[in-house]
Amino acid sequence: MKIVKILFRIIFHPLTLVVISLLFQIFLVGFFLYFFRQYFLFLFFLSYLLSLLFSLYILNQNQNPSYKISWLCLLFFLPIFGVIFYFLTHIPFIKKKISSEIAKGHHDILRYLDSSLDFTATSDHTFFHYMSKFGYFPCYQKTKAEYFSDGITFFNDLMLEIRQAKKYIFLEFFIIEDGVMWNTLLTVLKQKVKEGIEIRILYDGIGSIACYADQFSKKMTEYGILCKVFFPIKPIFSLYQNHRDHRKICIIDGKIAYTGGINIGDDYINRKQRFGYWKDCGIKLIGPAVDRFTLLFFEMWNLGVADHSSYEDYLFGDIVRQADCTGTIVPFGDSPYHPEEIAKNVYLHILNSATQFVHIITPYLVLDHELLNTLIFTAKRGVKIQIIMPHIPDKKMVNCLGKSYYKELMENSIEIYEYLPGFCHAKVFSSDFERAVVGTINLDYRSLYLHFECGVYLYRDSVIQNVEHDFQSTLKECRKIRVSDIKYYPFYKKILGRVLRLFSPLL
């Protein structure tokens, strides 16, 4: 099994794609030189003409400028492969089909969304208006939030609530990996099936492919568990492979919802340590806001299903209101097919609203022009920005890319720290003890543009104090990076980081 996992990591590594594309291009050039020597110049110019036409098409698309630049570079250096690759990942009828299915899912849930809450008196009222009207994510009150600063406390609490489930358990995870964590969970799930509890599992086709492939769903069905795979692997690279379900959600009886950075795998509870200590976090909601996570789950579960059943039996928010909770909570999701860049706009809102500080924990740092400028502008306004990154990375190329931003950020008074005990996989944004986000969204292109993600936006909720306490505790285990430290980075890593920035949206 370990060999299979390593093999799939190699196959789906971005560097593998680059090497294959280069070899493919060299093969084609050699092939035409040998067999069609007299037509070589014609074919050569034809390939670049086709590349030019695709470039003009890309330039006129309503896409992020950094994304366009990456594709233009690929088309320039690898015109033949670049055209084929772009076509495979942007097949119009596939994109239109998926977008139509997601729009249908949005339409089905509209009648279940309660947008009656009056938020005009809050300083975030325009943001709440945007999230509700354009994202279909209303704000909720009377919902209790509990923050978990590591994977083991998150998992222990999750298991406690699952054991007490009375009606249903929904699980949606990017990674489900064999080990202590999964076997413990599966034992309880099989027992709950015997008790008549409805259980559904949705897992990503690539995130979990190295462990299970198609056999996992069959095995779950034998246990009496409803199971689906999101965008299973296809023999040919396509749009499906590029857009992954990166969400981590557990919903119990419509009363409790969990999300955060924690997948189902022993890394996340530190039973296995490949990159030192694994720092992660999660959040639990109890109350009306759980309804939005239930609907998020069904949007993904019913993707491609023509006949959507009623969701009313699964929504219980009104009967579990937490009277002592005064904060405002917005559960939200994002997808590459949503007309709005929800996750990115949430982060931009926190940066633009901050007056004292912004604290960020992220495993990856891959910034587009707008995010980079907003971070720098926020710091220039006098807001103190501190970013915690891993000291021991899980993806060396992406970490090398992230370090290429260090100097520019630090020269503009943004503080960078690295978590010395190991790898920090937590995804946290917080500011001014007023706003915070906990969820699945990394500060990189994949999370912000290509993946299906989710998170919880917190406004003036008491749990923000716990989020901030965890940030300060984590900061004590970090080393502050200084501009002078960058001088000692290996020269090849500096060059590699700069080159990777050209193709960062494709990594």
C-alpha positions as CSV (number, residue, x, y, z in Angstrom):
1,M,0.0,0.0,0.0
2,K,2.9,2.4,0.8
3,I,4.4,1.8,-2.7
4,V,1.0,2.5,-4.3
5,K,0.7,5.8,-2.3
6,I,4.2,6.9,-3.4
7,L,3.5,5.9,-7.0
8,F,0.3,8.1,-7.1
9,R,2.1,11.0,-5.4
10,I,4.7,10.8,-8.2
11,I,2.1,10.5,-11.0
12,F,0.1,13.5,-9.8
13,H,3.1,15.7,-8.8
14,P,3.2,18.9,-10.9
15,L,6.9,18.3,-11.7
16,T,5.9,15.0,-13.3
17,L,3.5,16.8,-15.6
18,V,6.3,19.2,-16.6
19,V,8.7,16.4,-17.4
20,I,6.2,14.5,-19.4
21,S,5.2,17.6,-21.4
22,L,8.9,18.3,-22.2
23,L,9.5,14.7,-23.3
24,F,6.3,14.8,-25.3
25,Q,7.4,18.0,-27.0
26,I,10.9,16.7,-27.8
27,F,9.4,13.5,-29.1
28,L,7.1,15.3,-31.5
29,V,9.9,17.6,-32.7
30,G,12.1,14.6,-33.4
31,F,9.3,12.7,-35.0
32,F,8.5,15.5,-37.5
33,L,12.2,16.1,-38.2
34,Y,12.7,12.5,-39.1
35,F,9.6,11.7,-41.1
36,F,8.4,15.1,-42.3
37,R,11.6,17.0,-42.7
38,Q,10.4,18.9,-45.7
39,Y,7.3,20.1,-43.8
40,F,9.0,20.8,-40.5
41,L,9.2,24.6,-40.8
42,F,5.5,24.7,-41.9
43,L,4.4,22.5,-38.9
44,F,6.6,24.5,-36.5
45,F,5.0,27.8,-37.5
46,L,1.6,26.2,-37.5
47,S,2.0,25.1,-33.9
48,Y,3.0,28.6,-32.9
49,L,0.1,30.1,-34.9
50,L,-2.3,27.8,-33.0
51,S,-0.6,28.8,-29.8
52,L,-1.0,32.5,-30.7
53,L,-4.8,31.9,-31.3
54,F,-5.2,30.2,-28.0
55,S,-3.2,33.0,-26.3
56,L,-5.6,35.6,-27.7
57,Y,-8.5,33.5,-26.5
58,I,-7.0,33.3,-23.0
59,L,-6.3,37.1,-22.9
60,N,-10.0,37.8,-23.5
61,Q,-11.3,35.5,-20.8
62,N,-12.6,36.9,-17.5
63,Q,-9.9,35.2,-15.4
64,N,-7.3,36.2,-12.8
65,P,-4.3,37.9,-14.6
66,S,-1.8,35.7,-12.9
67,Y,-3.7,32.6,-14.2
68,K,-3.5,34.1,-17.7
69,I,0.2,34.8,-17.5
70,S,0.9,31.2,-16.4
71,W,-1.0,29.7,-19.4
72,L,0.7,32.2,-21.8
73,C,4.1,31.1,-20.6
74,L,3.2,27.5,-21.0
75,L,1.9,28.1,-24.5
76,F,5.1,30.0,-25.4
77,F,7.6,27.4,-24.1
78,L,5.5,24.3,-25.0
79,P,3.2,25.3,-27.8
80,I,2.1,21.8,-28.8
81,F,1.6,20.4,-25.4
82,G,0.3,23.7,-24.0
83,V,-2.6,23.8,-26.5
84,I,-3.5,20.2,-25.8
85,F,-3.2,20.6,-22.1
86,Y,-5.3,23.8,-22.1
87,F,-8.0,22.2,-24.2
88,L,-8.2,19.1,-21.9
89,T,-8.5,21.2,-18.8
90,H,-11.0,23.7,-20.3
91,I,-13.3,21.5,-22.4
92,P,-16.3,23.8,-22.8
93,F,-19.1,21.3,-22.7
94,I,-17.8,19.6,-19.5
95,K,-17.5,23.0,-17.8
96,K,-21.0,24.0,-18.9
97,K,-22.4,20.7,-17.8
98,I,-20.9,20.9,-14.3
99,S,-21.8,24.6,-13.9
100,S,-25.4,23.8,-14.8
101,E,-25.6,21.0,-12.2
102,I,-24.1,23.2,-9.5
103,A,-26.5,26.0,-10.4
104,K,-29.4,23.5,-10.2
105,G,-28.1,22.6,-6.7
106,H,-28.0,26.3,-5.7
107,H,-31.6,26.7,-6.9
108,D,-32.8,23.7,-5.0
109,I,-31.5,25.0,-1.6
110,L,-32.7,28.7,-2.0
111,R,-36.0,28.0,-0.3
112,Y,-34.3,26.6,2.8
113,L,-32.1,29.7,3.3
114,D,-33.2,32.1,6.0
115,S,-32.1,35.6,5.1
116,S,-34.4,37.4,7.5
117,L,-31.8,38.3,10.1
118,D,-31.3,42.0,10.5
119,F,-27.6,42.8,10.3
120,T,-27.8,46.5,9.3
121,A,-26.7,47.7,12.8
122,T,-23.3,45.9,12.5
123,S,-20.1,47.3,11.0
124,D,-20.0,44.2,8.8
125,H,-23.5,44.7,7.3
126,T,-22.3,45.3,3.7
127,F,-20.2,42.2,3.9
128,F,-23.2,40.2,5.2
129,H,-25.3,41.6,2.4
130,Y,-22.7,40.4,-0.2
131,M,-22.4,36.9,1.3
132,S,-26.2,36.4,1.5
133,K,-27.2,37.9,-1.8
134,F,-24.3,36.8,-4.1
135,G,-22.9,33.8,-2.3
136,Y,-26.1,32.3,-0.9
137,F,-24.5,32.2,2.6
138,P,-26.7,34.0,5.1
139,C,-25.5,35.0,8.5
140,Y,-26.7,33.2,11.7
141,Q,-26.9,34.0,15.4
142,K,-27.7,31.9,18.4
143,T,-25.1,29.4,17.3
144,K,-22.4,28.1,19.6
145,A,-18.9,27.7,18.2
146,E,-16.1,25.7,19.8
147,Y,-12.5,25.9,18.6
148,F,-10.0,23.0,18.6
149,S,-6.3,23.8,18.5
150,D,-5.1,20.3,17.5
151,G,-6.2,17.2,15.7
152,I,-6.5,14.9,18.7
153,T,-8.9,17.1,20.7
154,F,-10.9,17.6,17.6
155,F,-11.1,13.9,16.9
156,N,-11.9,13.0,20.5
157,D,-14.8,15.5,20.5
158,L,-16.0,14.3,17.1
159,M,-16.1,10.7,18.2
160,L,-18.0,11.6,21.4
161,E,-20.7,13.3,19.4
162,I,-20.8,10.5,16.7
163,R,-21.4,7.9,19.4
164,Q,-24.4,10.0,20.6
165,A,-25.9,10.4,17.1
166,K,-29.7,9.6,16.9
167,K,-30.6,10.2,13.2
168,Y,-27.8,10.6,10.8
169,I,-24.1,11.2,10.3
170,F,-22.7,12.9,7.1
171,L,-19.0,12.8,6.4
172,E,-17.2,14.7,3.6
173,F,-13.4,14.6,3.5
174,F,-10.7,15.2,1.0
175,I,-8.5,12.4,2.5
176,I,-9.7,9.2,4.1
177,E,-6.6,7.2,4.9
178,D,-6.3,3.8,6.5
179,G,-4.9,3.8,10.1
180,V,-5.8,4.2,13.7
181,M,-8.0,7.3,13.1
182,W,-10.0,5.7,10.3
183,N,-10.3,2.3,12.0
184,T,-11.6,3.9,15.2
185,L,-14.2,5.9,13.3
186,L,-15.2,3.0,11.1
187,T,-15.8,0.7,14.1
188,V,-18.3,3.3,15.6
189,L,-19.9,3.9,12.2
190,K,-20.6,0.2,11.7
191,Q,-22.2,0.1,15.2
192,K,-24.4,3.2,14.4
193,V,-25.6,1.5,11.2
194,K,-26.9,-1.4,13.3
195,E,-28.7,1.1,15.5
196,G,-30.5,2.4,12.3
197,I,-28.6,5.6,11.9
198,E,-28.3,6.9,8.3
199,I,-24.6,7.4,7.4
200,R,-23.3,9.0,4.2
201,I,-19.6,9.4,3.2
202,L,-18.4,11.6,0.4
203,Y,-14.7,11.4,-0.4
204,D,-12.5,13.0,-3.0
205,G,-11.4,10.8,-5.9
206,I,-7.8,11.9,-5.9
207,G,-7.3,12.8,-2.3
208,S,-8.1,9.3,-1.2
209,I,-7.2,7.4,-4.3
210,A,-3.9,6.0,-3.1
211,C,-5.6,4.1,-0.3
212,Y,-8.9,3.0,-1.7
213,A,-9.8,3.7,-5.3
214,D,-13.1,2.1,-6.2
215,Q,-13.0,-0.7,-3.6
216,F,-13.7,1.7,-0.8
217,S,-17.2,2.5,-1.9
218,K,-18.1,-1.1,-2.4
219,K,-16.9,-2.0,1.1
220,M,-18.9,0.8,2.7
221,T,-22.0,-0.3,0.8
222,E,-21.5,-3.8,2.3
223,Y,-21.5,-2.2,5.8
224,G,-24.7,-0.4,5.0
225,I,-23.1,3.0,4.6
226,L,-24.1,5.2,1.7
227,C,-20.9,6.2,-0.1
228,K,-19.9,8.4,-3.1
229,V,-16.6,9.4,-4.6
230,F,-16.3,13.0,-5.9
231,F,-14.8,13.3,-9.4
232,P,-13.2,9.9,-9.6
233,I,-9.9,9.6,-11.5
234,K,-10.2,9.3,-15.3
235,P,-7.7,7.8,-17.7
236,I,-7.2,11.2,-19.4
237,F,-6.3,14.4,-17.7
238,S,-9.4,16.6,-17.6
239,L,-11.3,19.3,-15.8
240,Y,-12.4,16.7,-13.2
241,Q,-8.8,16.0,-12.1
242,N,-8.0,19.7,-11.6
243,H,-11.0,20.5,-9.4
244,R,-11.0,18.6,-6.1
245,D,-13.3,18.4,-3.1
246,H,-10.9,19.8,-0.5
247,R,-13.7,20.2,2.1
248,K,-13.7,18.5,5.5
249,I,-17.2,18.4,7.0
250,C,-19.0,16.2,9.5
251,I,-22.7,16.8,10.3
252,I,-24.5,15.0,13.1
253,D,-28.3,15.0,13.3
254,G,-28.5,18.5,11.8
255,K,-27.6,19.9,15.2
256,I,-23.7,19.7,15.1
257,A,-21.2,20.5,12.4
258,Y,-17.5,20.2,12.2
259,T,-14.9,21.6,9.8
260,G,-11.3,22.7,9.7
261,G,-8.0,21.5,8.3
262,I,-8.2,17.9,9.7
263,N,-8.7,15.0,7.3
264,I,-9.2,11.3,8.3
265,G,-5.6,10.1,8.6
266,D,-3.0,9.4,11.3
267,D,-0.9,12.4,10.4
268,Y,-3.7,14.7,11.6
269,I,-3.7,13.2,15.1
270,N,0.1,12.7,15.3
271,R,-0.1,9.0,15.4
272,K,2.3,9.2,12.4
273,Q,4.8,11.9,12.1
274,R,6.4,12.3,8.7
275,F,7.0,16.1,9.0
276,G,7.5,16.5,12.7
277,Y,4.6,17.5,14.9
278,W,1.4,18.1,12.8
279,K,-0.2,21.4,13.9
280,D,-3.9,21.7,12.8
281,C,-7.2,23.1,14.0
282,G,-10.9,22.7,13.6
283,I,-14.2,24.2,14.7
284,K,-17.6,22.9,15.9
285,L,-20.9,24.6,15.5
286,I,-24.1,23.9,17.5
287,G,-27.2,25.7,16.4
288,P,-29.0,27.1,13.3
289,A,-25.8,27.7,11.3
290,V,-25.4,23.9,11.0
291,D,-28.2,24.0,8.4
292,R,-25.9,25.7,5.9
293,F,-23.3,23.0,6.3
294,T,-26.0,20.4,5.8
295,L,-27.0,22.1,2.5
296,L,-23.4,22.4,1.5
297,F,-23.1,18.6,1.9
298,F,-26.2,17.9,-0.2
299,E,-25.0,20.3,-3.0
300,M,-22.0,18.0,-3.4
301,W,-23.7,14.7,-2.7
302,N,-26.4,15.4,-5.3
303,L,-24.0,16.7,-8.0
304,G,-25.1,15.0,-11.2
305,V,-28.3,13.6,-9.7
306,A,-31.4,14.7,-11.6
307,D,-34.0,14.0,-8.9
308,H,-33.1,15.9,-5.6
309,S,-35.0,14.8,-2.6
310,S,-36.4,17.2,0.0
311,Y,-33.9,18.3,2.6
312,E,-36.5,19.3,5.3
313,D,-36.0,16.1,7.3
314,Y,-32.3,16.9,7.7
315,L,-32.6,20.5,8.9
316,F,-33.2,21.1,12.6
317,G,-31.6,24.5,13.3
318,D,-34.7,26.2,14.7
319,I,-35.0,23.8,17.6
320,V,-31.4,24.0,18.9
321,R,-30.9,27.7,19.2
322,Q,-28.2,28.7,21.7
323,A,-29.7,31.6,23.6
324,D,-26.4,32.6,25.3
325,C,-24.5,33.1,22.0
326,T,-24.3,36.7,20.8
327,G,-21.8,36.4,17.9
328,T,-22.6,36.3,14.2
329,I,-21.5,33.2,12.2
330,V,-21.4,32.7,8.4
331,P,-20.8,29.2,7.2
332,F,-19.6,29.4,3.6
333,G,-18.3,27.3,0.7
334,D,-16.5,28.1,-2.5
335,S,-16.1,26.3,-5.8
336,P,-14.3,26.9,-9.1
337,Y,-17.8,27.2,-10.7
338,H,-19.2,29.9,-8.4
339,P,-19.5,33.3,-10.2
340,E,-18.0,34.9,-7.1
341,E,-14.5,34.3,-5.6
342,I,-16.1,33.8,-2.2
343,A,-13.1,32.5,-0.2
344,K,-10.7,35.1,-1.6
345,N,-13.2,37.9,-0.9
346,V,-13.6,36.8,2.7
347,Y,-9.9,37.0,3.2
348,L,-9.7,40.4,1.5
349,H,-12.5,41.7,3.7
350,I,-10.6,40.8,6.8
351,L,-7.5,42.5,5.5
352,N,-9.4,45.6,4.4
353,S,-11.4,45.9,7.7
354,A,-8.5,45.4,10.1
355,T,-7.3,48.4,12.1
356,Q,-4.9,46.8,14.6
357,F,-3.6,43.4,13.5
358,V,-4.1,40.4,11.2
359,H,-2.9,37.0,12.2
360,I,-2.6,34.2,9.6
361,I,-1.7,30.6,9.8
362,T,-1.3,28.8,6.5
363,P,0.6,25.7,5.2
364,Y,1.2,27.3,1.8
365,L,1.8,30.8,0.6
366,V,1.1,31.3,-3.1
367,L,-0.2,34.8,-3.7
368,D,-1.8,36.5,-6.7
369,H,-1.2,40.2,-7.4
370,E,-4.4,41.3,-5.6
371,L,-3.7,39.4,-2.4
372,L,-0.1,40.4,-2.3
373,N,-0.9,44.1,-2.8
374,T,-3.7,44.0,-0.2
375,L,-1.4,42.4,2.3
376,I,1.2,45.1,1.7
377,F,-1.3,48.0,1.7
378,T,-2.8,46.7,4.9
379,A,0.6,46.7,6.5
380,K,1.3,50.2,5.2
381,R,-1.9,51.4,6.9
382,G,-0.3,50.5,10.2
383,V,-1.9,47.2,10.7
384,K,0.4,44.6,12.2
385,I,0.4,41.4,10.1
386,Q,2.0,38.2,11.3
387,I,2.1,35.0,9.2
388,I,3.0,31.5,10.5
389,M,4.3,29.0,8.0
390,P,5.7,25.5,8.4
391,H,9.4,25.0,9.1
392,I,9.2,21.4,7.9
393,P,7.2,21.4,4.6
394,D,5.2,18.5,3.2
395,K,5.6,19.8,-0.4
396,K,9.1,21.1,-1.0
397,M,8.5,22.8,-4.3
398,V,5.4,24.7,-3.0
399,N,7.3,25.7,0.1
400,C,10.2,27.0,-2.1
401,L,7.6,29.0,-4.0
402,G,6.2,30.4,-0.8
403,K,9.6,31.5,0.4
404,S,10.0,33.6,-2.8
405,Y,7.4,36.0,-1.3
406,Y,9.2,36.4,2.1
407,K,11.6,39.2,1.2
408,E,8.9,41.4,-0.5
409,L,6.5,40.9,2.5
410,M,9.1,41.5,5.2
411,E,10.4,44.7,3.4
412,N,6.9,46.0,3.9
413,S,6.8,45.3,7.6
414,I,4.9,42.0,7.4
415,E,6.3,39.5,9.9
416,I,7.0,35.9,8.8
417,Y,7.4,33.0,11.3
418,E,8.1,29.4,10.8
419,Y,6.7,26.7,13.1
420,L,9.7,24.9,14.4
421,P,8.2,21.6,15.8
422,G,7.1,20.6,12.3
423,F,4.3,21.2,9.8
424,C,1.4,23.5,10.4
425,H,-1.6,22.5,8.4
426,A,-4.1,24.9,10.1
427,K,-5.9,27.5,8.0
428,V,-6.7,30.6,10.2
429,F,-7.3,34.3,9.6
430,S,-8.1,36.6,12.5
431,S,-8.1,40.3,13.1
432,D,-8.7,42.8,15.9
433,F,-10.4,40.2,18.2
434,E,-13.5,40.9,16.0
435,R,-13.2,38.7,12.9
436,A,-11.8,35.3,12.2
437,V,-12.1,32.5,9.7
438,V,-11.4,28.8,10.4
439,G,-11.8,26.3,7.6
440,T,-10.2,24.4,4.8
441,I,-8.9,27.3,2.7
442,N,-5.1,27.5,2.1
443,L,-3.6,30.8,1.0
444,D,-2.8,29.5,-2.5
445,Y,-4.2,29.3,-6.0
446,R,-5.6,25.8,-5.6
447,S,-7.8,26.6,-2.6
448,L,-8.8,30.1,-3.8
449,Y,-9.5,29.2,-7.5
450,L,-9.5,25.5,-8.3
451,H,-10.9,23.5,-5.3
452,F,-14.2,23.1,-3.5
453,E,-13.6,24.6,-0.1
454,C,-15.5,25.6,3.1
455,G,-15.1,27.7,6.2
456,V,-16.7,29.5,9.1
457,Y,-16.6,33.3,9.3
458,L,-16.9,34.6,12.9
459,Y,-17.9,38.1,13.8
460,R,-17.7,39.4,17.4
461,D,-18.0,35.9,18.7
462,S,-16.4,34.9,22.0
463,V,-14.7,31.9,20.4
464,I,-12.4,34.4,18.5
465,Q,-10.5,34.8,21.8
466,N,-9.7,31.1,21.7
467,V,-8.6,31.4,18.1
468,E,-6.3,34.2,19.0
469,H,-5.0,32.4,22.1
470,D,-4.0,29.5,19.9
471,F,-2.2,31.8,17.5
472,Q,-0.2,33.3,20.3
473,S,0.6,29.8,21.8
474,T,1.8,28.7,18.3
475,L,3.8,31.8,17.8
476,K,5.9,30.9,20.9
477,E,7.0,27.8,19.1
478,C,8.1,29.7,16.0
479,R,11.2,31.3,14.7
480,K,10.9,34.8,13.2
481,I,12.4,35.0,9.8
482,R,14.6,38.0,9.1
483,V,15.6,39.6,5.7
484,S,19.2,38.6,6.6
485,D,18.2,34.9,6.7
486,I,17.2,34.9,3.1
487,K,20.8,35.6,2.1
488,Y,21.7,32.1,3.3
489,Y,19.0,30.3,1.3
490,P,20.5,28.1,-1.4
491,F,20.8,30.0,-4.7
492,Y,19.1,27.3,-6.7
493,K,16.1,27.5,-4.4
494,K,15.8,31.2,-4.9
495,I,15.9,30.8,-8.7
496,L,13.5,27.9,-8.5
497,G,11.1,29.9,-6.4
498,R,11.1,32.8,-8.9
499,V,10.6,30.4,-11.9
500,L,7.7,28.6,-10.1
501,R,5.9,32.0,-9.6
502,L,5.4,32.1,-13.3
503,F,3.5,28.8,-13.1
504,S,2.1,29.1,-9.6
505,P,-1.6,29.1,-10.7
506,L,-1.0,25.7,-12.3
507,L,0.8,24.0,-9.4
